Amino acid sequence: KILFFGDVYGRVWRKALLKELPNLQESYNPDFIVVNVDNITSWRGGVESHVKLLSDSWVDICTWWDHIFDNFDSIKTYLCHPESNLLRPSNFDQNIQEPIEGSGYKVFEKNGKKLLVIHLLWQIFINHKVSNPFHHIDEILKKQETRNKT
């Protein structure tokens, strides 16, 4: 079971989610909890302390879109940390713009279960260049398939 929360928006939603997570955890007993943190801090990308606050509660995986660049200096160290549960969009076009550290997909393991999370952006209404998500996911799945065979 997976609980997914899209776009936690500002202080009010952040506090409400943190307040309700223990109840949701008890009621649904999810295997994984995923939260999009794109607007978690004052409706502008997350800062490290807010993302860690979620990670220190029940949240297993955090994703973000392009708004994270509003507070990128605050989050980039956490994004690159090997233990980080924050995924950047994997289809940012690294050839066109400055490379973004961190991972765009990852296999998360918890209680003997594995979940491959691939974070992709669509190509419209985004202020950054991204590659075609359909082509990109095919590449990732081929890599994962190769890894699973070895």
SERO-4910 file (N, C-alpha, C, O; in steps of 0.05 Angstrom, whole numbers):
BEGIN
 pado doro    nc1    nc2    nc3   cac1   cac2   cac3    cc1    cc2    cc3    oc1    oc2    oc3
  Lys    A     17    -24      0      0      0      0     18     25      0     38     26     14
  Ile    A      9     44    -16     24     69    -18      5     92    -13    -16     94    -25
  Leu    A     13    110      5     -2    135      9     14    157     -6     38    159     -1
  Phe    A      1    171    -23     15    192    -38      0    219    -34    -24    221    -37
  Phe    A     16    239    -27      5    266    -22     17    284    -43     42    289    -43
  Gly    A      1    295    -60     11    313    -81     11    342    -71     -9    351    -60
  Asp    A     33    355    -76     36    384    -71     26    394    -44      5    408    -43
  Val    A     39    387    -23     34    399      3     40    428      1     62    436     -5
  Tyr    A     20    445      7     21    473     -1     22    491     24      2    497     36
  Gly    A     46    500     30     50    520     52     47    509     80     44    485     84
  Arg    A     49    528     99     50    521    127     25    506    136     27    486    151
  Val    A      2    515    128    -23    503    138    -25    474    130    -31    457    146
  Trp    A    -19    468    104    -21    440     95      2    423    107     -3    400    114
  Arg    A     25    435    111     48    421    123     41    413    151     45    390    159
  Lys    A     30    431    167     22    425    194      0    405    195      0    387    212
  Ala    A    -20    408    178    -42    389    177    -32    361    170    -41    341    183
  Leu    A    -14    359    151     -4    332    144     12    320    167      8    297    174
  Leu    A     29    336    180     44    326    202     26    317    225     31    297    239
  Lys    A      4    332    229    -15    325    250    -29    298    244    -34    282    262
  Glu    A    -37    295    219    -53    271    211    -37    247    204    -48    225    203
  Leu    A    -11    249    198      4    226    190      3    202    209      0    180    200
  Pro    A      6    207    235      4    183    253    -23    169    251    -24    144    252
  Asn    A    -45    184    249    -71    172    246    -74    156    220    -85    134    219
  Leu    A    -63    168    198    -64    155    172    -47    130    172    -54    109    161
  Gln    A    -24    132    185     -6    109    188    -20     86    202    -19     63    194
  Glu    A    -34     93    224    -48     72    240    -72     61    225    -77     37    225
  Ser    A    -87     78    211   -111     69    197   -105     52    173   -118     32    168
  Tyr    A    -85     60    157    -80     47    132    -56     29    131    -54     11    114
  Asn    A    -38     32    150    -14     16    152      0     14    124      5     -8    114
  Pro    A      7     37    112     19     36     86     47     25     86     61     27    106
  Asp    A     55     14     64     83      4     61    102     28     57    124     28     66
  Phe    A     92     48     42    108     72     35     90     96     35     66     95     28
  Ile    A    101    119     44     88    145     42    105    163     25    129    167     30
  Val    A     92    175      4    106    193    -15     92    220    -13     68    222    -13
  Val    A    109    241    -12     98    268    -10    112    286    -30    137    286    -32
  Asn    A     97    302    -45    109    322    -62    113    348    -46     94    357    -34
  Val    A    137    358    -45    144    381    -28    150    406    -43    164    424    -34
  Asp    A    139    408    -67    146    430    -85    139    457    -73    153    477    -78
  Asn    A    117    459    -58    108    484    -47    106    484    -17     90    499     -5
  Ile    A    121    467     -4    118    462     25    126    486     42    117    489     64
  Thr    A    143    503     31    153    526     47    142    551     34    152    560     13
  Ser    A    123    563     47    112    589     38    105    589      8    109    608     -6
  Trp    A     94    567     -1     85    564    -29    108    566    -49    104    572    -72
  Arg    A    132    561    -40    156    562    -56    174    539    -47    180    537    -24
  Gly    A    183    523    -65    201    501    -59    208    497    -30    208    516    -14
  Gly    A    214    473    -22    220    466      5    248    475     15    267    476     -1
  Val    A    249    482     40    275    486     52    282    460     67    265    444     73
  Glu    A    308    456     72    317    431     84    302    424    110    295    401    114
  Ser    A    299    443    127    286    437    153    258    427    150    249    409    165
  His    A    243    437    131    215    427    127    215    399    114    198    383    122
  Val    A    233    394     96    234    368     84    243    347    104    232    325    106
  Lys    A    263    354    121    272    336    142    250    331    162    248    309    173
  Leu    A    234    351    168    212    348    187    194    326    178    185    309    194
  Leu    A    187    325    152    171    304    141    186    277    142    174    256    150
  Ser    A    211    277    134    226    253    134    230    241    161    231    216    164
  Asp    A    231    258    181    234    248    209    207    238    220    207    226    242
  Ser    A    186    244    207    160    233    216    155    206    201    171    188    205
  Trp    A    134    204    186    128    179    173    134    178    143    131    157    131
  Val    A    144    200    132    147    202    103    172    187     94    194    192    104
  Asp    A    169    170     74    191    154     63    205    167     39    229    165     36
  Ile    A    189    181     22    199    191     -3    187    219     -8    163    223     -4
  Cys    A    204    238    -15    195    265    -22    203    271    -51    225    263    -60
  Thr    A    186    284    -66    191    292    -93    187    322    -95    173    334    -79
  Trp    A    199    334   -116    195    363   -121    195    368   -151    206    353   -166
  Trp    A    184    390   -159    183    398   -187    202    421   -191    224    420   -180
  Asp    A    194    441   -205    213    463   -211    213    486   -190    231    502   -190
  His    A    193    487   -172    192    508   -152    214    506   -131    220    525   -117
  Ile    A    226    482   -129    247    479   -109    271    498   -115    286    504    -96
  Phe    A    273    507   -140    295    526   -146    291    553   -132    310    568   -130
  Asp    A    267    558   -122    263    583   -107    279    583    -81    287    604    -72
  Asn    A    284    560    -70    300    557    -45    323    537    -49    331    523    -30
  Phe    A    333    535    -73    352    514    -80    377    514    -62    387    492    -55
  Asp    A    387    537    -56    411    538    -39    407    525    -12    426    513     -1
  Ser    A    383    526     -2    376    514     24    374    484     22    377    470     43
  Ile    A    368    473     -1    361    444     -3    382    428    -17    381    403    -15
  Lys    A    400    440    -32    417    425    -50    436    406    -34    442    384    -45
  Thr    A    445    413    -11    462    395      5    447    370     13    457    348     11
  Tyr    A    422    374     22    406    351     30    399    334      5    399    309      8
  Leu    A    394    346    -17    387    332    -42    410    312    -49    405    290    -58
  Cys    A    435    321    -46    458    305    -54    467    285    -33    484    268    -39
  His    A    456    286     -9    465    268     12    457    239      5    434    235     -3
  Pro    A    474    220      9    468    192      2    443    181     15    430    163      4
  Glu    A    437    190     39    414    180     54    388    196     48    367    190     60
  Ser    A    390    215     30    367    232     25    344    217     12    349    199     -4
  Asn    A    320    223     21    296    211      9    283    230    -11    260    226    -19
  Leu    A    297    252    -18    286    272    -36    295    267    -64    319    266    -70
  Leu    A    276    263    -82    281    257   -110    277    282   -127    257    296   -124
  Arg    A    296    288   -144    293    310   -163    280    297   -188    280    273   -191
  Pro    A    268    314   -205    258    303   -230    280    291   -246    301    303   -250
  Ser    A    277    267   -255    298    253   -269    301    262   -298    322    256   -311
  Asn    A    282    275   -309    283    282   -337    291    312   -342    286    322   -364
  Phe    A    303    325   -322    315    351   -328    336    346   -349    352    328   -346
  Asp    A    337    363   -369    356    359   -390    383    369   -381    389    393   -381
  Gln    A    400    351   -372    426    357   -361    446    368   -382    466    380   -375
  Asn    A    440    365   -408    457    375   -429    452    404   -435    470    418   -445
  Ile    A    428    414   -429    421    441   -435    426    461   -412    433    484   -417
  Gln    A    423    452   -388    426    469   -365    446    458   -346    457    435   -350
  Glu    A    452    473   -325    471    464   -305    462    437   -293    438    435   -285
  Pro    A    479    418   -291    471    392   -280    461    395   -251    471    411   -236
  Ile    A    441    380   -245    429    380   -218    437    354   -204    431    332   -214
  Glu    A    449    357   -181    457    333   -166    433    318   -155    410    328   -158
  Gly    A    438    296   -144    416    280   -132    406    260   -151    415    257   -174
  Ser    A    386    246   -143    375    224   -159    346    230   -168    331    243   -153
  Gly    A    340    222   -192    313    225   -203    296    200   -200    272    200   -205
  Tyr    A    309    178   -193    295    154   -188    312    137   -169    336    140   -167
  Lys    A    298    120   -154    312    104   -134    294     81   -125    269     83   -125
  Val    A    307     59   -118    292     37   -106    293     41    -76    315     41    -64
  Phe    A    270     44    -64    268     47    -35    261     20    -23    244      5    -34
  Glu    A    274     13     -1    268    -12     13    259     -7     41    270     10     55
  Lys    A    238    -22     49    227    -18     76    213    -44     84    195    -53     69
  Asn    A    219    -54    107    205    -78    117    204   -101     97    184   -114     94
  Gly    A    226   -105     83    228   -127     64    214   -122     37    212   -140     20
  Lys    A    204    -98     33    190    -91      8    206    -70     -7    220    -54      5
  Lys    A    205    -71    -34    219    -53    -50    199    -37    -68    179    -48    -77
  Leu    A    206    -12    -72    189      6    -89    208     23   -106    224     38    -96
  Leu    A    205     20   -132    220     37   -151    203     62   -155    180     61   -164
  Val    A    214     85   -148    201    111   -152    216    126   -174    240    131   -171
  Ile    A    202    133   -195    214    148   -217    199    175   -217    174    176   -221
  His    A    214    196   -215    201    223   -214    206    237   -241    229    242   -248
  Leu    A    185    243   -255    186    255   -281    169    280   -282    149    282   -268
  Leu    A    177    299   -299    160    323   -304    149    322   -332    162    311   -350
  Trp    A    126    333   -335    114    337   -361    129    360   -374    144    374   -361
  Gln    A    125    364   -400    140    384   -414    126    411   -417    137    430   -429
  Ile    A    102    414   -407     88    440   -410     85    452   -382     84    438   -362
  Phe    A     83    478   -381     80    494   -357    103    491   -338    100    494   -313
  Ile    A    127    484   -348    151    481   -332    171    501   -342    174    505   -366
  Asn    A    185    514   -324    204    535   -331    232    525   -338    250    541   -342
  His    A    235    499   -339    262    487   -344    259    467   -366    238    456   -371
  Lys    A    281    463   -380    281    443   -402    281    415   -390    297    408   -373
  Val    A    263    399   -400    261    371   -392    259    354   -417    248    363   -438
  Ser    A    270    330   -415    268    312   -438    241    298   -437    226    299   -417
  Asn    A    234    286   -459    208    273   -462    206    251   -440    222    233   -438
  Pro    A    185    254   -422    183    235   -400    178    206   -409    186    187   -395
  Phe    A    165    202   -432    159    175   -442    185    161   -451    190    138   -445
  His    A    202    176   -465    228    165   -473    246    161   -448    260    140   -446
  His    A    245    179   -430    262    178   -407    255    154   -389    273    140   -379
  Ile    A    230    149   -385    222    126   -368    230    100   -381    238     81   -367
  Asp    A    229     98   -408    238     74   -421    267     69   -415    275     46   -410
  Glu    A    284     90   -416    312     87   -410    317     77   -382    333     59   -377
  Ile    A    303     89   -363    306     81   -335    297     52   -330    311     37   -317
  Leu    A    275     44   -342    265     17   -338    284     -3   -350    288    -25   -340
  Lys    A    297      4   -373    317    -14   -385    341    -17   -366    351    -39   -363
  Lys    A    350      5   -355    372      4   -336    365    -14   -312    382    -30   -303
  Gln    A    341    -10   -301    333    -26   -278    331    -55   -285    338    -73   -269
  Glu    A    321    -61   -309    319    -89   -318    347   -102   -319    350   -125   -311
  Thr    A    366    -87   -330    393    -97   -332    405   -102   -304    418   -122   -300
  Arg    A    400    -83   -286    410    -86   -258    398   -111   -245    412   -125   -230
  Asn    A    373   -115   -249    359   -138   -237    369   -165   -247    367   -185   -233
  Lys    A    380   -165   -272    390   -190   -284    418   -197   -273    426   -220   -273
  Thr    A    433   -177   -264    460   -182   -254    461   -187   -225    482   -192   -214
***
